[in-house]
Amino acid sequence: MAKEKIEKNTDSEQAYWSYVKRQFRKNKRALFSAYFVAFLAFIALFADFLANEKPIVAKYQGVTYFPIAKSYSVNLGLSKWQTPLKNINWLDAKYDWAIRPLIPYSPTTVDNFNMQFVGPFDKQSIKSIRWKHWFGTEKIGRDILSGLIHGTRTAFLVGLVSMSIASLIGIILGSLAGFFGDNRLKVSRASAIGMVLSAIFGFFYAFSSRSQTISDSMGVSPIKGLFQLLISVGIFIAVCGIFYLLTRPMKFIPLLNKKTSVPIDIIVQRLIEILLSIPRLFLIIAIVAIAKPSIFLVMIVIGATSWTEIARFIRAELLKVRSLEYIEASEALGYSNYRILTKHAIPNALSPVLITIAFGIASAILVEAFLSFIGLGLPPEMQTWGKILNEARGAVSAWWMVIFPGFAIFITVTLFNLIGEGLSDALDPRQKR
């Protein structure tokens, strides 16, 4: 009987998400926004192949090379440039033949013949239409369109990674608070000691001691930075595993094996209240202003200050879900709290979290643009929409440096807000017909 209740809940859950998909597709604005965001994600993912001074493929001195693809392995430290390409001028090199990206400029490429704010409709000193700066240039001759394309990658990277961090923190803390409350979470004293020590040492060895390495890698390449970040996550998991194994023998001591209640709900709510009492933007500015510029730091700070709404929503949902019949059926079958929480409770409480994440990505992109505009957080060599807007302050007549990045920020934030509204309507049971 208990198994039938769980299977029935699974079938109804699948039917519910099918209904949500249908409702979302009926919202044309949200659906169009989702397609447009997918297009922007494509631009962010393949920015190097769309705007780059390096050729996609070229034959040079009788040898065929793939410079852009090669640059990924070079940035990761997995290989080195071939001898003929070490000091090559990618723009002026005499190739046997070459296939270049649509925009033959990198964000850092300086065009000495089109400096001092050349507009998209101004006369440009170029060899052919192929080398035109379609969105103009800035003071030292860097291409604006290339900066916008690579700025899309930065915006999406900050938005998605920071909200992934916020979602991870919010879902874990909110689900623990909502499901266990103040007296249902019981752990042995040995396990409590192990969790505290593993968190402290894991954070130190995985992130604190490697922060310089991660920051330097992010400055070289976002891909190399993410690779180093994954290494840190692996180190953190390994340290937690080691402390788990070390604390297991401690459970044979009666005093340390005694169960104790953890008031997780009160702890989480106090943490939320503390964070909400501090103005979020001022807190972010204060942290990034005193630290070395790093996209890694920006993502961590935005993510670490954005989890409160996610935690509150999932806590409220789990307070309702934990008293439903299929949860009681799972407990009657003897399933562990971990399985009930991860397999049954959390999946049925994620609906409002999806809406919060969509709005949160838009907010994170806006915060990143603001930090870039005031010159905080990100390293100087990384191109962003906010930096282009900041450079426009020195030239009132350079309208293209205001309109194009401003429009990019406005469109991207609006798209994610429309997706959030579409999810809100699709997940609203009152909309069901």
C-alpha positions in Angstrom: 0.0 0.0 0.0 2.8 2.4 0.9 4.6 1.6 -2.4 1.4 2.3 -4.3 1.2 5.7 -2.8 4.8 6.5 -3.8 4.3 5.2 -7.3 1.1 7.2 -7.6 2.9 10.4 -6.5 5.7 9.7 -9.1 3.1 9.4 -11.9 1.3 12.6 -10.8 4.6 14.4 -10.6 5.5 13.5 -14.2 2.0 14.6 -15.3 2.5 17.9 -13.4 5.8 18.7 -15.1 4.3 17.8 -18.5 1.5 20.3 -17.7 4.1 22.9 -16.7 5.9 22.5 -20.1 2.6 22.9 -22.0 1.7 26.0 -20.0 5.1 27.6 -20.5 4.9 27.0 -24.3 1.6 28.8 -24.4 3.3 32.0 -23.1 4.8 33.3 -26.3 6.8 36.0 -24.7 8.5 33.6 -22.3 9.0 31.0 -25.0 10.6 33.6 -27.3 12.8 34.8 -24.4 13.9 31.2 -23.8 14.9 30.8 -27.5 16.7 34.1 -27.5 18.6 33.2 -24.3 19.6 30.0 -25.9 21.0 32.1 -28.9 22.9 34.3 -26.5 24.2 31.2 -24.7 25.5 30.0 -28.1 27.3 33.3 -28.6 28.8 33.1 -25.1 30.0 29.5 -25.7 31.5 30.1 -29.1 32.7 33.7 -28.6 36.3 32.8 -29.5 35.1 31.4 -32.8 32.9 34.4 -33.6 35.3 37.3 -32.7 39.0 36.6 -32.7 42.2 37.9 -34.4 43.4 34.3 -34.6 42.1 32.3 -37.6 39.8 29.3 -37.1 42.0 27.2 -39.4 45.0 28.4 -41.4 47.9 27.0 -43.4 51.1 28.8 -42.4 54.6 28.0 -43.9 53.2 24.8 -45.4 51.6 23.5 -42.1 47.9 23.5 -41.2 47.0 24.9 -37.8 43.9 25.4 -35.7 44.9 28.4 -33.6 41.7 29.0 -31.7 41.2 25.4 -30.7 44.9 25.2 -29.8 44.6 28.2 -27.6 42.2 26.3 -25.3 44.8 23.6 -24.5 47.5 26.2 -24.2 45.5 28.2 -21.6 44.8 25.0 -19.7 48.6 24.3 -19.6 48.2 21.1 -21.5 50.3 22.1 -24.5 52.5 24.9 -25.9 52.4 26.9 -29.1 54.3 25.5 -32.0 57.6 27.3 -32.6 56.4 29.2 -35.8 53.3 30.5 -33.8 55.1 31.7 -30.6 55.6 35.3 -31.7 53.3 35.6 -34.7 51.3 38.7 -35.5 47.9 37.0 -36.1 46.4 39.9 -38.1 49.3 40.6 -40.4 50.9 37.2 -40.8 51.3 35.9 -44.4 49.2 32.8 -44.4 49.0 30.4 -47.3 45.3 30.5 -46.7 43.1 31.1 -43.6 39.5 30.9 -42.5 38.8 33.7 -40.0 35.9 34.3 -37.6 33.1 36.6 -38.6 34.6 39.4 -36.6 38.4 39.3 -37.2 39.2 41.1 -33.9 39.7 40.1 -30.3 38.5 42.4 -27.5 42.1 43.2 -26.8 43.1 43.8 -30.4 44.3 47.4 -31.0 43.7 48.9 -34.4 46.2 51.7 -34.7 44.5 53.2 -37.8 41.0 53.5 -36.1 41.7 55.1 -32.7 40.0 57.9 -30.8 36.4 56.7 -31.0 35.6 55.9 -34.6 31.9 55.4 -35.0 30.1 52.6 -37.0 29.0 55.2 -39.6 32.3 57.1 -39.7 34.9 56.7 -42.4 37.3 53.9 -41.3 40.8 53.2 -42.4 40.5 49.5 -43.4 41.8 47.3 -46.1 38.3 46.0 -47.1 34.8 45.7 -45.8 35.9 42.4 -44.2 37.8 44.4 -41.6 35.1 47.0 -40.8 34.3 47.8 -37.2 30.6 47.4 -37.4 29.9 48.8 -34.0 32.8 51.3 -34.0 35.9 51.4 -31.8 36.9 53.0 -28.5 39.7 55.4 -27.6 42.7 53.0 -28.3 41.1 51.3 -31.3 39.5 48.2 -29.8 36.5 46.7 -31.6 33.2 47.3 -29.7 31.3 44.4 -31.4 34.1 41.9 -30.3 33.9 43.3 -26.8 30.1 42.8 -26.7 30.4 39.2 -27.9 33.0 38.3 -25.3 31.2 40.4 -22.7 28.2 38.0 -23.3 30.4 35.1 -22.1 31.4 37.1 -19.0 27.8 38.0 -18.2 26.5 34.4 -18.6 29.4 33.0 -16.7 28.8 35.3 -13.7 25.0 34.8 -13.9 25.0 31.1 -14.2 27.9 30.2 -11.9 26.9 32.6 -9.1 23.3 31.4 -9.1 24.5 27.8 -9.2 26.4 28.6 -6.0 23.4 30.4 -4.5 21.1 27.5 -5.5 23.4 24.9 -3.9 23.6 26.8 -0.6 19.9 27.8 -0.6 18.6 24.3 -1.5 20.8 22.5 1.1 20.2 24.9 4.0 16.5 25.5 3.2 15.7 21.8 2.7 17.4 20.9 6.0 15.6 23.7 7.8 12.2 22.8 6.4 12.4 19.0 6.5 14.1 18.5 9.9 13.0 21.6 11.8 14.6 22.1 15.2 14.5 18.6 16.7 14.3 16.0 13.9 17.9 16.2 12.8 19.9 14.0 15.2 23.6 13.3 14.6 26.2 11.7 16.8 28.7 14.0 18.5 31.5 12.3 16.5 29.7 13.1 13.2 29.1 16.7 14.3 32.8 17.2 15.1 33.8 15.6 11.8 31.4 17.9 9.8 32.7 21.1 11.5 36.4 20.1 11.1 35.9 18.9 7.5 34.1 22.2 6.6 36.9 24.3 8.1 39.9 22.4 6.7 38.1 21.6 3.4 37.4 25.3 2.7 41.0 26.2 3.7 42.8 23.7 1.5 40.4 23.7 -1.4 39.6 27.4 -1.7 41.5 29.7 0.7 45.0 28.3 0.0 44.3 28.1 -3.7 42.6 31.4 -4.2 45.6 33.0 -5.9 45.9 30.1 -8.3 42.2 30.2 -9.1 42.3 34.0 -9.6 45.3 33.9 -11.9 43.7 31.1 -13.9 40.5 33.1 -14.3 42.6 36.1 -15.5 44.2 33.9 -18.2 41.0 32.1 -19.4 37.6 31.4 -17.9 38.0 27.8 -19.0 41.3 27.4 -17.1 39.7 29.1 -14.1 36.7 26.7 -14.1 39.1 23.8 -14.4 41.0 25.0 -11.3 37.6 25.6 -9.6 36.6 22.0 -10.3 40.0 20.8 -8.8 39.1 22.8 -5.6 35.7 21.2 -5.4 37.4 17.8 -5.7 39.8 18.7 -2.9 36.9 19.8 -0.7 35.1 16.5 -1.3 38.3 14.5 -0.6 38.9 16.4 2.7 35.3 15.8 3.8 35.7 12.1 2.9 38.9 11.8 4.9 37.4 13.4 8.0 34.3 11.1 7.6 36.6 8.0 7.7 38.6 9.4 10.6 35.6 10.1 12.7 34.0 6.6 12.2 36.3 4.9 14.9 35.2 7.7 17.3 31.7 6.3 17.3 32.9 3.4 19.4 33.3 5.8 22.3 29.9 5.9 24.0 30.1 9.6 24.8 30.9 10.6 21.2 28.3 8.2 19.8 25.5 9.8 21.7 22.9 11.4 19.4 22.2 15.1 19.8 19.6 17.4 18.2 20.7 20.1 15.9 18.4 23.2 15.8 19.0 23.6 12.1 15.8 25.6 11.4 16.8 28.3 13.9 20.4 28.4 12.7 19.3 28.9 9.1 16.7 31.5 9.8 19.2 33.5 11.9 21.7 33.4 9.0 19.0 34.6 6.6 18.1 37.5 8.9 21.7 38.5 9.3 22.3 38.6 5.5 19.0 40.4 4.9 19.8 43.1 7.4 22.9 44.1 5.4 22.4 45.9 2.1 23.5 43.3 -0.4 25.0 45.7 -3.0 27.0 47.5 -0.3 28.3 44.2 1.1 29.4 43.1 -2.4 31.1 46.4 -3.1 32.9 46.3 0.3 34.2 42.8 -0.3 35.4 43.2 -3.9 36.9 46.6 -3.2 39.5 45.3 -0.7 40.4 42.1 -2.6 42.4 41.5 -5.7 40.2 41.8 -8.9 39.0 38.3 -9.9 35.9 37.0 -11.7 36.1 34.0 -9.3 35.7 36.4 -6.4 32.7 38.2 -8.0 30.9 34.9 -8.7 31.5 33.7 -5.1 30.4 36.9 -3.5 27.2 37.3 -5.6 26.4 33.6 -5.1 27.1 33.7 -1.3 24.8 36.7 -0.8 21.9 35.5 -3.1 20.8 32.2 -1.5 18.4 33.6 1.1 15.3 33.8 -1.1 15.9 30.3 -2.4 16.3 29.0 1.1 13.2 30.7 2.3 11.1 29.3 -0.6 12.2 25.7 -0.4 11.9 25.8 3.5 8.3 26.9 3.2 7.6 24.2 0.6 9.2 21.5 2.6 7.2 22.5 5.7 4.1 21.6 3.6 5.5 18.6 1.8 6.9 16.7 4.8 3.4 16.1 6.2 2.0 14.6 2.9 1.0 11.0 2.6 3.8 9.9 0.3 6.4 11.1 2.8 4.7 9.2 5.5 4.6 6.1 3.2 8.3 6.4 2.6 9.0 6.6 6.3 6.7 3.5 6.8 8.8 1.6 4.3 11.9 2.3 6.4 13.6 4.6 3.9 16.4 6.8 5.3 15.9 10.5 5.8 18.5 11.1 3.1 16.6 9.1 0.5 13.3 10.6 1.5 14.7 14.2 1.3 16.6 13.8 -2.0 14.3 11.4 -3.9 10.9 12.6 -2.8 10.8 15.8 -0.8 13.2 18.2 -2.6 12.0 17.3 -6.2 8.5 18.2 -5.1 9.5 21.5 -3.6 11.6 23.0 -6.5 8.9 24.8 -8.3 9.3 28.2 -6.7 13.1 27.8 -6.7 13.1 27.7 -10.5 11.4 31.1 -10.6 13.8 32.6 -8.1 16.8 31.3 -10.1 15.6 32.9 -13.3 15.2 36.3 -11.6 18.4 35.7 -9.8 20.5 35.3 -13.0 19.1 38.6 -14.2 20.0 40.3 -10.9 23.6 38.7 -11.0 24.2 40.0 -14.5 23.0 43.5 -13.5 25.3 43.4 -10.4 28.3 42.3 -12.5 27.6 45.1 -15.0 27.4 47.7 -12.2 30.7 46.5 -10.6 32.4 46.6 -14.0 31.0 50.1 -14.6 32.5 51.4 -11.4 35.8 49.6 -12.0 35.6 46.9 -9.2 35.7 43.2 -9.1 37.0 42.0 -12.5 40.6 42.1 -13.8 41.4 44.9 -16.4 42.0 42.4 -19.2 38.5 40.9 -19.0 36.0 42.6 -21.3 32.5 43.2 -20.0 29.5 45.3 -21.0 29.9 47.5 -17.9 33.5 48.3 -18.8 32.5 49.5 -22.3 29.9 51.8 -20.7 32.5 53.0 -18.3 34.9 53.9 -21.1 32.1 55.9 -22.8 32.1 58.4 -19.9 35.2 60.0 -21.4 33.6 60.7 -24.7 30.0 62.1 -24.6 29.8 62.0 -28.4 30.6 58.3 -28.7 27.0 57.3 -28.6 27.7 53.7 -29.9 29.6 52.9 -26.7 26.5 53.7 -24.6 23.7 52.3 -26.8 25.1 48.9 -27.7 26.3 47.7 -24.3 23.4 49.3 -22.6 20.9 47.6 -24.9 22.7 44.3 -24.4 22.3 44.6 -20.6 18.7 45.7 -20.9 17.7 42.9 -23.3 19.5 40.1 -21.4 18.0 41.2 -18.0 14.5 41.6 -19.6 14.7 38.1 -21.2 15.5 36.4 -17.9 12.7 38.3 -16.1 10.2 37.3 -18.8 11.3 33.7 -18.4 10.8 34.0 -14.7 7.3 35.4 -15.2 6.6 32.6 -17.6 7.7 30.0 -15.1 5.6 31.7 -12.4 2.5 31.5 -14.5 3.2 27.9 -15.7 3.8 26.7 -12.1 0.7 28.6 -10.7 -2.1 26.0 -10.1 -4.7 28.7 -10.5 -3.8 28.9 -14.2 -4.8 25.2 -14.7 -7.8 24.7 -16.9 
